[in-house]
Amino acid sequence: MVIRVKNFQSLFFSAILISISNFMFSFPAFSVAESSRSYTGFSVDLIHRDSPASPFYNSSLTPFERLSNALERSHNRLNYFKRASSMAASSQLTSSEGSYLMKISVGSPPFPIHAIADTGSDLIWTQCSPCQDCYKQNAPLFNPQNSSTFKEFSCKSEQCQLVSFSTCFDNRSCDYVVLYGDQSHSDGVLATETVTLGSTDGGLVSFPRTIFGCGFDNGGTFSADGSGIVGLGGGQISLVSQLKPSIAGKFSYCLPSDISKASQIHFGTDAVVSGPGVVSTPLTPKSPATFYFLTLNAITVGTTRLDLNSSSSSSTSSSLTATAKNTTGNIVIDSGTTLTLIPPDTYNDLVSAVKSAIGLTTVQDPLGQLDLCYNNSDSLSIPNFTAHFAGADVKLNPVNTFVATSDGVVCLAFAKASDIAIFGNFAQMNKLVAYDLEKKTVSFKDTDCAGE
């Protein structure tokens, strides 16, 4: 039987088009816990960066060339996670190699920008004019002097202390610096500003007094089609955290395997996941707080269970990191990383189990990036996988575990990585993934995301 694996699947950070009702959320510029507002819900459409609807879309590329670029971005993103984990606060953002854009407006009147949306970062920032040293940007730059709601934070403000690297050269404004694993950077001033999302039906949702970075010195590998970052991580200054009083700390997304299909990210009451088939696993607080850490106990391939935390069997024992063995919080769930990345010993056990279950001759990856590949023929039968998280068994179908790298070849969508493990976006496709930051859980439910 020919396995129907999509040519290219990747998920969450996309050029976001909004589908919401007319309303306004308001939250304080700091100490979101001060708010006692009741929360409601809204939903936002997601469009992958390689969809024809995305401003990043390059019609000259084949689907497999787009996949190759996405795999390369996964490796770049891994370097960021490794740097951020080892250096703690020095790296709080990914570079512009993220998979998706978010269409937002900043200021009053609203000024539209396209920024990378990222569950692996916190600060919201864009390039600002007059710029001292900015990377090339196709769209106009935001000029804070034209906004009636832009206000810089002072050096002595509590908000200034929330940024990992902040300086006070003039003893007045709070200057931020964010660094990247690839040496990209953004330097600017921390301010409060109104952020507005516009819907395809003309509705608007505005977030006054948002903590916001206005970048006047930015450089590195940023794309000219992007204008900055929208942080959706777990830190105090992310958009999700600043919305917490209004959305009760809840958001969810559903990522289809067909990138031409729109998906959605939900907030507040719209993000509640219930009904048959829902499984939940605890979020583990660790440093940096930006990342969402889970505990992965084992992976089952067919009928073979690979226990990641057991040290009793050398054939099935694997440690997610040198320090994470027999501990909680040993894997990061991330929507911006394409592949699922696990340490070499775990990966080698997994490959052996897959080879044993399939029992066919392997072939080379035409893209030269993935290790375990097969001809996609009638004789190919891909086994089901199960990711055994603490308290939650998440079943992984072939669309989650294999990807087509040419018209006739499919490859295992896992890769080896030292130091940190990441549950990537292929593994999350066609699943409703819900984050509850109040209960500190992540929940999964099998869903047809294209028809959600």
C-alpha positions as CSV (number, residue, x, y, z in Angstrom):
1,M,0.0,0.0,0.0
2,V,1.3,3.4,-0.9
3,I,1.6,5.6,2.1
4,R,0.0,9.0,1.6
5,V,2.5,11.3,3.2
6,K,2.2,15.0,2.3
7,N,5.0,16.5,0.2
8,F,5.6,19.3,2.7
9,Q,4.1,19.9,6.0
10,S,5.0,22.5,8.5
11,L,3.0,24.5,11.0
12,F,2.4,27.2,13.4
13,F,4.2,30.4,12.6
14,S,2.6,31.7,9.5
15,A,1.4,34.8,7.9
16,I,-1.7,35.1,10.1
17,L,-5.0,36.3,8.8
18,I,-7.6,37.0,11.5
19,S,-11.1,35.7,11.8
20,I,-12.6,37.3,14.9
21,S,-15.5,39.4,16.2
22,N,-15.3,43.1,16.9
23,F,-14.1,43.6,20.4
24,M,-11.1,45.0,22.4
25,F,-8.9,43.3,25.0
26,S,-7.1,45.6,27.4
27,F,-4.3,44.6,29.8
28,P,-1.9,46.6,32.0
29,A,1.6,47.2,30.7
30,F,3.1,45.2,33.6
31,S,2.0,42.8,36.3
32,V,-0.7,41.1,34.4
33,A,-1.8,39.4,37.6
34,E,-3.2,42.7,38.7
35,S,-6.1,42.3,36.2
36,S,-9.4,40.9,37.5
37,R,-11.1,41.0,34.1
38,S,-13.2,38.1,33.0
39,Y,-11.9,36.4,29.9
40,T,-13.5,35.5,26.6
41,G,-12.2,33.9,23.4
42,F,-11.2,34.5,19.8
43,S,-9.6,32.7,17.0
44,V,-7.0,33.6,14.4
45,D,-6.3,32.0,11.0
46,L,-2.9,30.6,10.3
47,I,-1.2,30.5,6.9
48,H,2.1,28.7,6.4
49,R,4.9,30.8,5.0
50,D,5.1,28.5,1.9
51,S,1.4,28.7,1.2
52,P,0.5,30.8,-1.9
53,A,-1.3,33.1,0.5
54,S,1.9,34.0,2.3
55,P,4.1,37.0,1.4
56,F,7.1,34.7,1.7
57,Y,5.8,32.4,-1.1
58,N,8.3,31.7,-3.8
59,S,6.6,30.3,-6.9
60,S,9.9,29.3,-8.5
61,L,10.5,26.6,-5.8
62,T,9.3,23.0,-6.0
63,P,7.5,21.5,-3.0
64,F,10.6,19.5,-2.2
65,E,12.9,22.6,-2.4
66,R,10.6,24.2,0.1
67,L,10.8,21.1,2.3
68,S,14.6,21.3,2.1
69,N,14.6,24.9,3.2
70,A,12.3,24.0,6.1
71,L,14.6,21.2,7.2
72,E,17.5,23.7,7.1
73,R,15.6,26.1,9.3
74,S,15.1,23.3,11.8
75,H,18.8,22.9,12.2
76,N,19.2,26.7,12.6
77,R,16.5,26.7,15.2
78,L,18.1,23.9,17.1
79,N,21.3,26.0,17.5
80,Y,19.1,28.7,19.0
81,F,17.6,26.4,21.6
82,K,21.0,25.0,22.5
83,R,22.4,28.5,23.0
84,A,19.4,29.7,25.0
85,S,19.4,26.6,27.2
86,S,23.1,26.9,28.0
87,M,23.4,30.7,28.3
88,A,20.0,31.2,30.0
89,A,18.9,34.8,29.5
90,S,21.2,35.8,26.7
91,S,19.1,34.4,23.9
92,Q,15.4,35.1,24.2
93,L,14.5,35.1,20.5
94,T,14.8,33.0,17.4
95,S,16.1,34.4,14.1
96,S,13.9,35.1,11.1
97,E,14.3,31.5,9.9
98,G,10.9,30.8,11.7
99,S,8.3,29.1,9.6
100,Y,5.5,31.6,9.9
101,L,4.5,35.2,9.8
102,M,1.9,37.1,11.8
103,K,0.1,40.1,10.4
104,I,-0.4,42.7,13.0
105,S,-0.6,46.5,13.4
106,V,1.2,48.7,15.9
107,G,0.6,52.2,17.0
108,S,-2.3,54.7,16.7
109,P,-3.2,55.0,13.9
110,P,-2.5,51.3,13.3
111,F,0.6,50.7,11.2
112,P,0.7,47.2,9.5
113,I,3.7,44.9,9.8
114,H,4.5,41.2,9.1
115,A,6.4,39.7,12.0
116,I,7.6,36.1,12.7
117,A,5.3,34.5,15.3
118,D,7.1,32.3,17.7
119,T,6.2,30.1,20.7
120,G,10.0,29.9,21.4
121,S,10.4,33.6,22.2
122,D,8.8,36.4,24.3
123,L,9.4,40.0,23.2
124,I,7.3,41.7,20.5
125,W,9.5,44.0,18.4
126,T,9.7,45.5,15.0
127,Q,12.2,47.7,13.1
128,C,11.6,51.4,13.7
129,S,12.5,54.6,11.9
130,P,14.7,56.5,12.0
131,C,16.9,53.4,12.0
132,Q,20.6,53.7,12.8
133,D,21.5,50.3,11.3
134,C,18.7,48.1,10.1
135,Y,18.6,45.0,7.8
136,K,16.9,45.5,4.4
137,Q,13.1,45.5,4.8
138,N,10.8,45.6,1.8
139,A,7.9,47.2,3.7
140,P,8.1,50.7,5.3
141,L,9.4,50.9,8.8
142,F,7.3,51.9,11.8
143,N,7.9,55.5,12.9
144,P,7.0,55.9,16.6
145,Q,6.8,59.6,16.3
146,N,3.7,59.1,14.2
147,S,1.9,57.2,16.9
148,S,-0.1,58.8,19.7
149,T,0.1,55.7,22.0
150,F,3.9,55.1,21.9
151,K,5.6,55.7,25.2
152,E,9.1,54.7,26.2
153,F,9.8,52.9,29.5
154,S,12.3,54.5,31.8
155,C,15.5,52.9,33.0
156,K,14.0,52.5,36.5
157,S,10.7,50.9,35.4
158,E,9.8,47.4,36.5
159,Q,9.2,46.6,32.8
160,C,12.9,47.3,32.0
161,Q,13.9,44.6,34.4
162,L,11.9,42.0,32.4
163,V,14.2,42.2,29.4
164,S,17.2,39.8,29.6
165,F,19.8,42.4,28.4
166,S,18.8,46.0,29.1
167,T,21.0,49.1,29.4
168,C,20.5,52.7,30.4
169,F,23.1,54.8,28.6
170,D,21.2,58.1,29.0
171,N,19.7,57.1,32.4
172,R,16.2,57.8,30.9
173,S,15.0,55.3,28.3
174,C,15.2,51.5,28.7
175,D,17.4,50.1,25.9
176,Y,17.1,46.4,25.1
177,V,19.5,44.0,23.4
178,V,18.4,40.6,22.1
179,L,21.0,38.2,20.7
180,Y,20.7,35.1,18.5
181,G,22.7,31.8,18.1
182,D,23.6,32.9,14.5
183,Q,24.9,36.3,15.8
184,S,21.8,38.1,14.6
185,H,20.6,40.8,16.9
186,S,18.1,43.6,17.6
187,D,18.8,46.6,19.7
188,G,16.3,49.3,20.6
189,V,14.1,50.9,23.2
190,L,11.4,49.2,25.3
191,A,8.1,51.0,25.1
192,T,4.4,50.6,25.6
193,E,2.2,50.5,22.4
194,T,-1.1,49.4,21.1
195,V,-1.1,46.2,19.1
196,T,-4.0,45.5,16.8
197,L,-5.0,42.4,14.8
198,G,-7.2,42.9,11.8
199,S,-9.7,40.3,10.6
200,T,-10.6,39.2,7.1
201,D,-14.2,40.2,7.8
202,G,-13.1,43.7,8.9
203,G,-13.2,43.2,12.6
204,L,-10.4,44.5,14.9
205,V,-9.0,43.4,18.2
206,S,-6.7,45.8,20.0
207,F,-4.3,45.3,22.9
208,P,-3.5,48.7,24.5
209,R,-0.4,49.2,26.6
210,T,1.5,46.3,25.2
211,I,5.2,45.9,26.2
212,F,6.9,46.3,22.9
213,G,10.4,46.7,21.5
214,C,11.2,49.4,18.9
215,G,14.4,48.2,17.1
216,F,16.8,50.9,15.8
217,D,19.8,48.6,15.3
218,N,19.0,45.2,13.8
219,G,21.1,42.8,11.7
220,G,21.9,39.3,10.8
221,T,19.9,36.7,8.9
222,F,16.5,38.4,9.0
223,S,14.4,38.2,5.8
224,A,13.5,41.4,4.0
225,D,9.9,40.1,3.9
226,G,9.6,40.2,7.7
227,S,9.5,43.1,10.1
228,G,10.3,41.7,13.5
229,I,9.1,39.1,16.1
230,V,5.8,38.3,17.9
231,G,6.7,36.3,21.0
232,L,4.2,33.7,22.1
233,G,6.5,31.9,24.7
234,G,6.0,31.4,28.4
235,G,8.0,34.5,29.6
236,Q,6.4,37.5,31.3
237,I,6.5,39.8,28.3
238,S,5.2,37.5,25.6
239,L,1.9,38.3,23.9
240,V,0.3,35.2,25.5
241,S,1.5,36.2,29.0
242,Q,0.3,39.8,28.6
243,L,-3.1,38.5,27.5
244,K,-3.3,36.1,30.4
245,P,-6.0,38.0,32.4
246,S,-8.3,38.1,29.4
247,I,-7.7,34.6,28.1
248,A,-7.2,32.7,31.4
249,G,-3.8,31.5,30.2
250,K,-5.3,29.4,27.4
251,F,-4.3,29.1,23.8
252,S,-4.4,26.3,21.2
253,Y,-3.6,25.6,17.6
254,C,-4.4,23.0,15.0
255,L,-1.9,22.4,12.1
256,P,-3.1,20.7,8.9
257,S,-0.8,18.5,6.9
258,D,-1.8,20.3,3.7
259,I,-0.1,23.7,3.9
260,S,-2.5,25.2,1.4
261,K,-5.3,24.8,4.0
262,A,-5.8,27.6,6.6
263,S,-5.6,26.6,10.2
264,Q,-6.3,28.5,13.4
265,I,-4.9,29.5,16.7
266,H,-7.4,29.9,19.5
267,F,-7.3,32.0,22.7
268,G,-9.4,32.0,25.9
269,T,-12.7,30.1,25.8
270,D,-12.1,29.2,22.2
271,A,-9.0,27.3,23.2
272,V,-10.7,24.9,25.6
273,V,-10.3,21.3,24.4
274,S,-12.7,18.7,25.6
275,G,-14.5,15.4,24.7
276,P,-13.3,11.9,23.9
277,G,-9.7,11.3,23.0
278,V,-8.2,14.3,24.9
279,V,-5.0,13.5,26.7
280,S,-3.0,15.9,28.9
281,T,0.5,16.1,30.2
282,P,2.1,18.6,32.7
283,L,4.2,21.5,31.7
284,T,7.5,21.5,33.7
285,P,8.8,24.9,34.9
286,K,12.5,25.2,33.8
287,S,14.9,27.8,32.6
288,P,14.5,29.6,30.3
289,A,10.8,30.2,31.1
290,T,10.2,31.0,27.5
291,F,10.2,27.4,26.4
292,Y,7.4,24.9,27.0
293,F,9.0,21.8,28.6
294,L,7.3,18.4,28.7
295,T,8.3,15.0,30.0
296,L,8.7,12.2,27.4
297,N,9.0,8.8,29.1
298,A,9.1,6.5,26.0
299,I,8.4,6.0,22.3
300,T,6.7,3.0,20.9
301,V,7.2,1.9,17.3
302,G,4.7,-0.8,16.4
303,T,5.0,-3.1,19.4
304,T,8.5,-2.1,20.4
305,R,8.7,0.3,23.3
306,L,11.8,2.4,23.8
307,D,12.0,3.6,27.4
308,L,13.8,6.9,27.4
309,N,14.3,7.2,31.2
310,S,15.1,3.6,32.1
311,S,18.7,2.6,32.7
312,S,18.0,-1.1,33.1
313,S,18.3,-2.1,29.5
314,S,21.1,-0.9,27.2
315,S,19.0,-1.9,24.1
316,T,16.1,0.3,25.0
317,S,17.6,2.9,27.3
318,S,18.0,6.4,26.1
319,S,18.5,9.7,27.8
320,L,17.1,12.9,26.2
321,T,20.0,14.9,27.5
322,A,23.0,14.1,29.7
323,T,21.4,15.9,32.6
324,A,17.8,15.0,31.9
325,K,17.9,11.3,32.4
326,N,15.4,10.2,35.1
327,T,14.2,13.8,35.4
328,T,11.1,15.7,34.2
329,G,11.0,18.4,31.6
330,N,13.3,16.5,29.1
331,I,11.8,17.8,25.8
332,V,10.6,21.1,24.4
333,I,7.4,21.3,22.4
334,D,7.9,23.8,19.6
335,S,5.8,24.7,16.6
336,G,8.6,26.4,14.8
337,T,10.9,23.3,14.5
338,T,10.0,21.1,11.6
339,L,11.4,17.7,12.7
340,T,11.3,16.0,16.1
341,L,14.9,16.1,17.4
342,I,16.2,13.5,19.9
343,P,19.7,12.7,21.2
344,P,21.9,10.2,19.2
345,D,21.4,7.2,21.5
346,T,17.6,7.5,21.5
347,Y,17.6,8.2,17.7
348,N,19.7,5.1,17.0
349,D,17.3,2.9,18.9
350,L,14.4,4.4,17.1
351,V,15.9,3.9,13.7
352,S,16.7,0.2,14.5
353,A,13.1,-0.3,15.7
354,V,11.7,1.3,12.5
355,K,13.9,-0.8,10.3
356,S,12.8,-3.9,12.1
357,A,9.1,-3.0,11.8
358,I,9.2,-2.1,8.1
359,G,11.6,-4.8,6.9
360,L,12.4,-3.3,3.5
361,T,15.6,-2.1,1.8
362,T,16.3,1.5,2.6
363,V,17.2,4.2,0.0
364,Q,19.1,7.5,0.0
365,D,17.3,10.8,0.7
366,P,17.2,12.8,-2.6
367,L,17.5,16.0,-0.5
368,G,20.5,14.6,1.4
369,Q,19.2,15.7,4.8
370,L,17.4,12.7,6.4
371,D,18.8,9.4,7.3
372,L,16.2,6.7,7.0
373,C,14.2,6.6,3.7
374,Y,12.2,4.1,1.7
375,N,10.6,3.9,-1.7
376,N,7.0,4.9,-1.4
377,S,5.5,1.7,-2.9
378,D,2.5,-0.6,-2.3
379,S,4.8,-2.8,-0.2
380,L,5.6,-0.1,2.3
381,S,3.7,-0.3,5.6
382,I,4.7,2.4,8.1
383,P,4.1,1.4,11.7
384,N,2.2,3.5,14.1
385,F,4.2,5.4,16.7
386,T,3.2,6.5,20.2
387,A,4.9,9.2,22.2
388,H,4.4,8.4,25.9
389,F,4.4,11.7,27.7
390,A,3.8,11.8,31.4
391,G,0.1,11.0,31.8
392,A,-0.6,11.2,28.0
393,D,0.0,8.7,25.2
394,V,0.0,10.6,21.9
395,K,-0.5,8.4,18.9
396,L,1.6,9.5,15.8
397,N,0.3,8.5,12.4
398,P,2.5,8.2,9.2
399,V,1.8,11.9,8.5
400,N,3.5,12.7,11.8
401,T,6.5,10.4,11.4
402,F,7.4,10.3,7.7
403,V,7.6,13.0,5.0
404,A,7.9,12.7,1.2
405,T,11.2,14.1,0.0
406,S,10.5,13.3,-3.7
407,D,7.7,11.9,-5.7
408,G,8.8,8.3,-4.9
409,V,10.7,8.5,-1.5
410,V,9.5,9.0,2.1
411,C,11.9,9.6,5.0
412,L,11.7,9.4,8.8
413,A,10.8,12.9,10.1
414,F,13.1,12.5,13.2
415,A,16.8,13.6,13.5
416,K,19.5,13.3,16.1
417,A,20.6,16.2,18.2
418,S,22.7,16.6,21.3
419,D,22.0,18.7,24.4
420,I,18.3,19.3,23.9
421,A,15.2,17.4,22.5
422,I,12.4,19.0,20.6
423,F,8.9,17.7,19.7
424,G,8.5,19.4,16.3
425,N,5.6,20.4,14.2
426,F,5.4,17.4,11.9
427,A,4.6,15.3,15.0
428,Q,1.9,17.8,16.0
429,M,0.0,17.9,12.7
430,N,-3.7,17.0,12.6
431,K,-3.8,17.4,16.4
432,L,-5.5,20.1,18.4
433,V,-2.7,21.2,20.8
434,A,-3.9,23.2,23.8
435,Y,-1.8,25.1,26.3
436,D,-3.3,25.9,29.7
437,L,-0.8,28.1,31.5
438,E,-3.0,28.3,34.6
439,K,-3.2,24.5,35.1
440,K,0.3,24.1,33.6
441,T,-0.7,21.4,31.1
442,V,-0.6,20.7,27.3
443,S,-3.4,18.6,25.9
444,F,-3.6,16.7,22.6
445,K,-6.7,15.6,20.6
446,D,-6.6,14.0,17.1
447,T,-8.4,16.4,14.8
448,D,-8.8,17.0,11.0
449,C,-7.2,20.4,11.2
450,A,-8.0,21.3,7.6
451,G,-11.7,20.9,8.4
452,E,-11.6,22.4,11.9
